[in-house]
């Protein structure tokens, strides 16, 4: 998932030759007004569209920063009601109160499974050479402990907790020394000495934990909903290992009074079935722990299934699908026809409590005629 910062609006007006002072002032004023109008009209949806989302109460999640105020102007990600960002830095100064925020935590994988891609740090850390630093773990136990520690930290747990929920409780149990658990600022300052192993375009740090730069529990104004685990490990986790780490996260989140959101790869996809410790045997258990469970359906799936068929196959894997918890996650790169089919499935067969958007390389900036904006409008019930 990714998003792009807005491009600044510009407006050029003809240069006045030997014009009087008042004319130059008027031209400047008109340029200012017209540029502002261009910026205000740059995107399809605005905060006022939240009231048009249907059915009433449907949550719309975006993997994006929240707006900075209740008059956000040229904000690109409406009609979102929930922002689920990896980096909460901007949320510390946001005054937005029209929705909720969740801290999305990347579930770490180890480097010996099928998917050996290193784990991202958010915001990205670069060494003095300009290479991005990423993290690798030499066992599933250490990778899971890193995920648990990051979750504990964002929830405001102390290093040690009476229930064992402290971030150092998790890392010590997995064999980390305390000196290998870093706050973000210290890690970034020492990136040159910690990120030393070249792997493709990255430099890797091995068996170190980097705690979040900002914790969701410290976000001052935006209503806080909870923590979302982005679970795409694909590293040969067993069912028992997956159940254990998700149980730990669920207990920590609920102990603090927040909601636990779960997101993963398509349940009918080979990458999940083979290597993430999730199958029909434990889906209902994970659903029972989560407050919201994302079902990802996307157009260009490797199984080449029609989207509605993929959705039907995934729901059939549950013994008791709970649509008060289930969230439909879709890609904004789908066709308008597929968006209408998915919307029809939502209304007629699968009453999801929310929808979540996977950007899939798209950009929501621009007019309502762009395909991603048409898809978003249809799925959220604002347009047809």
Beta strands, then each sheet from edge to edge (+ up, - down):
strand 1: 59-62
strand 2: 82-85
strand 3: 100-106
strand 4: 125-126
strand 5: 132-136
strand 6: 181-182
strand 7: 197-199
strand 8: 202-206
strand 9: 209-210
strand 10: 223-231
strand 11: 259-264
strand 12: 292-297
strand 13: 326-331
strand 14: 354-358
sheet 1: 1+ 2+ 3+ 10+ 11+ 12+ 13+ 14+ 1+
sheet 2: 4+ 5- 8- 7+
sheet 3: 6+ 9+
end
